[in-house]
């Protein structure tokens, strides 16, 4: 692909593509195929991700403009400027038009209320740009509800896993509710995974406060914790953020992981759950990398890595047993 940093016309094309993708990301739903095309486009060149982040900044900045001013900015200019600005007029106006059309902004210095719900199907991942400039990457079979008000930003992780990149705003803390606990930040990057009997929190950048039913726990970069079904928050422990968030790039990374945890993780990407046949099998440990889109390859490889076999049960699910 042409290096858009070295070619102005290439940069114009990147900006046009970024604007189109950004508008598409605000829609209620995006199919798995379209999501894959977007992820592939992001990975083609560092400038692609930069342009998306720049548009997110414009989206956030519209909170500071009255609605009338936003509408005026969307009107065609009387005369074409002789020199192109950093972001072409068509790109900026297009993003502002979407903001006005969705009715997300109400007035100068007063962030409007905003609510939305987003979900992913089995095997789907989704990149969500929020009106404050924050971003949510949603993993397979996940669902979030977003509710912004003047003094708070709240997200409920109803199920699944999400990686949050939160735009700093000391006046409006960002809180993620995950059933048996919640995570509160003003600006950082962290991952939350909600399972049936526990919630896991891992921090990649910044710091968060994790609150269960007892004393809150503070996590900084490189630390994680779990909240059990009774709301008890575990003592913080070291995590590898790159491994835990490898799903964003379509990878499952296991580093000396117990097979029971491997089965739980793989089940997130399969229509039927994967189980382990006994505690002894579940204690076996695996180190390997697989694709989230081809978990069958993992099941085929397991008997060649560990002393196990994989059998299919009557209900269509599969079980790992001792060999």
TORROBA-210148 format. One line per field, with one value per residue (C-alpha): residue number from 1; x, y, z. Coordinates in steps of 0.5 Angstrom, whole numbers. Example, Ala and Ser with C-alpha at 12.3 -4.5 7.8 and 13.67 -1.06 7.14 Angstrom:
! TORROBA-210148
num <- 1,2
c1 <- 25,27
c2 <- -9,-2
c3 <- 16,14
! end
This chain:
! TORROBA-210148
num <- 1,2,3,4,5,6,7,8,9,10,11,12,13,14,15,16,17,18,19,20,21,22,23,24,25,26,27,28,29,30,31,32,33,34,35,36,37,38,39,40,41,42,43,44,45,46,47,48,49,50,51,52,53,54,55,56,57,58,59,60,61,62,63,64,65,66,67,68,69,70,71,72,73,74,75,76,77,78,79,80,81,82,83,84,85,86,87,88,89,90,91,92,93,94,95,96,97,98,99,100,101,102,103,104,105,106,107,108,109,110,111,112,113,114,115,116,117,118,119,120,121,122,123,124,125,126,127,128,129,130,131,132,133,134,135,136,137,138,139,140,141,142,143,144,145,146,147,148,149,150,151,152,153,154,155,156,157,158,159,160,161,162,163,164,165,166,167,168,169,170,171,172,173,174,175,176,177,178,179,180,181,182,183,184,185,186,187,188,189,190,191,192,193,194,195,196,197,198,199,200,201,202,203,204,205,206,207,208,209,210,211,212,213,214,215,216,217,218,219,220,221,222,223,224,225,226,227,228,229,230,231,232,233,234,235,236,237,238,239,240,241,242,243,244,245,246,247,248,249,250,251,252,253,254,255,256,257,258,259,260,261,262,263,264,265,266,267,268,269,270,271,272,273,274,275,276,277,278,279,280,281,282,283,284,285,286,287,288,289,290,291,292,293,294,295,296,297,298,299,300,301,302,303,304,305,306,307,308,309,310,311,312,313,314,315,316,317,318,319,320,321,322,323
c1 <- 0,2,5,0,6,10,4,-1,-6,-5,-7,-13,-16,-14,-18,-24,-24,-23,-29,-33,-31,-32,-39,-41,-38,-44,-49,-53,-50,-44,-44,-38,-35,-35,-32,-26,-26,-25,-20,-16,-16,-14,-8,-6,-2,-1,-4,-11,-11,-9,-14,-20,-17,-17,-24,-26,-23,-27,-33,-31,-30,-37,-39,-37,-41,-48,-53,-54,-46,-45,-51,-47,-41,-45,-47,-43,-37,-38,-31,-27,-20,-14,-10,-13,-13,-10,-17,-21,-27,-31,-29,-30,-37,-39,-37,-41,-47,-47,-47,-52,-57,-56,-58,-52,-50,-54,-51,-44,-40,-46,-45,-52,-55,-53,-55,-54,-53,-48,-47,-43,-45,-41,-34,-35,-31,-33,-30,-34,-33,-37,-39,-34,-28,-27,-27,-30,-27,-32,-30,-35,-42,-41,-46,-46,-51,-48,-51,-48,-51,-48,-44,-43,-41,-43,-43,-46,-42,-48,-44,-38,-31,-29,-23,-24,-20,-23,-22,-20,-25,-24,-31,-35,-32,-33,-36,-36,-42,-40,-46,-42,-37,-35,-29,-29,-23,-23,-18,-14,-14,-17,-20,-26,-29,-35,-36,-42,-39,-33,-31,-24,-21,-14,-10,-6,-5,-7,-10,-17,-21,-25,-31,-34,-38,-32,-26,-24,-18,-13,-10,-5,-2,0,-4,-11,-16,-22,-29,-32,-40,-40,-37,-30,-25,-18,-11,-8,-3,1,-2,1,-4,-2,-4,-10,-12,-9,-17,-17,-12,-16,-11,-12,-5,-4,2,3,-5,-9,-13,-19,-18,-16,-23,-27,-23,-24,-32,-33,-32,-36,-43,-42,-38,-31,-31,-25,-27,-23,-19,-13,-14,-16,-9,-5,-2,-1,3,1,-2,-9,-14,-20,-23,-21,-22,-22,-15,-13,-18,-14,-7,-8,-7,-1,1,-1,-3,-11,-16,-22,-29,-36,-42,-49,-51,-46,-41,-34,-30,-22,-21,-14,-11
c2 <- 0,7,11,16,20,21,23,29,26,19,23,26,19,16,22,21,13,15,19,14,9,13,15,8,6,10,6,1,-5,-7,-14,-19,-18,-11,-11,-15,-10,-4,-8,-10,-2,0,-5,-3,4,7,14,10,9,16,19,15,18,25,24,22,28,33,29,30,37,39,38,45,48,51,47,53,53,46,47,53,49,44,49,49,55,61,60,54,56,56,52,45,45,40,36,37,41,35,31,35,37,30,28,35,33,26,29,34,29,24,30,29,36,41,47,51,48,43,36,33,26,20,13,7,0,-4,-12,-17,-24,-30,-29,-22,-16,-9,-2,4,11,15,22,24,21,15,8,1,-5,-10,-18,-24,-25,-18,-13,-6,0,7,12,19,25,32,30,22,17,10,4,-3,-9,-14,-20,-21,-17,-10,-6,1,7,13,20,24,28,30,33,27,20,14,8,1,-3,-11,-14,-16,-10,-3,0,8,12,19,17,11,4,-2,-9,-12,-19,-21,-29,-32,-33,-27,-21,-20,-13,-11,-5,-3,5,9,7,5,4,-3,-3,-9,-10,-9,-4,-1,-3,1,-2,1,-1,-8,-10,-14,-17,-21,-20,-26,-28,-25,-18,-19,-16,-20,-18,-14,-19,-18,-19,-19,-14,-16,-23,-21,-16,-20,-22,-15,-17,-24,-28,-33,-33,-38,-37,-43,-43,-48,-52,-51,-43,-45,-48,-43,-38,-42,-43,-35,-36,-43,-44,-50,-50,-53,-57,-61,-68,-68,-63,-67,-65,-58,-57,-59,-53,-50,-45,-43,-38,-39,-35,-34,-35,-42,-45,-52,-52,-51,-57,-61,-59,-61,-68,-67,-62,-65,-72,-71,-73,-69,-72,-69,-70,-72,-64,-62,-59,-62,-65,-65,-72,-76,-80
c3 <- 0,-1,5,6,10,4,-1,0,-5,-1,6,3,1,8,11,7,8,16,16,12,17,23,21,20,27,30,27,31,28,24,21,23,15,16,22,20,14,19,23,17,14,21,21,14,16,23,20,19,27,28,23,27,33,30,28,35,38,33,36,43,41,39,46,47,41,41,36,32,31,29,24,21,20,16,11,4,5,0,-3,-3,1,-3,2,5,12,17,16,9,10,8,13,19,16,15,22,25,21,24,31,29,26,32,37,42,43,47,48,50,56,57,55,53,56,51,52,47,47,43,42,39,36,37,34,32,35,35,35,39,39,44,44,49,45,49,46,47,44,45,44,42,45,49,51,54,55,55,59,60,64,66,72,70,65,66,62,64,62,61,59,56,55,53,53,55,53,57,55,61,65,72,72,70,72,68,71,69,72,72,76,82,82,79,76,76,73,70,64,63,59,62,60,64,63,66,67,70,77,77,74,72,71,68,67,61,62,68,74,76,83,83,88,90,97,101,101,94,91,87,80,76,70,69,75,75,80,80,84,86,86,93,91,94,91,90,92,86,82,76,69,62,58,51,52,56,50,44,42,39,34,33,37,43,47,53,57,62,63,66,61,65,64,56,56,59,54,48,49,48,41,40,39,44,50,51,58,61,64,70,75,73,66,68,71,65,63,56,52,45,40,36,32,35,28,28,35,31,30,37,39,33,36,43,43,40,45,52,54,52,47,45,44,42,47,45,45,40,46,46,52,54,57,59,54
! end
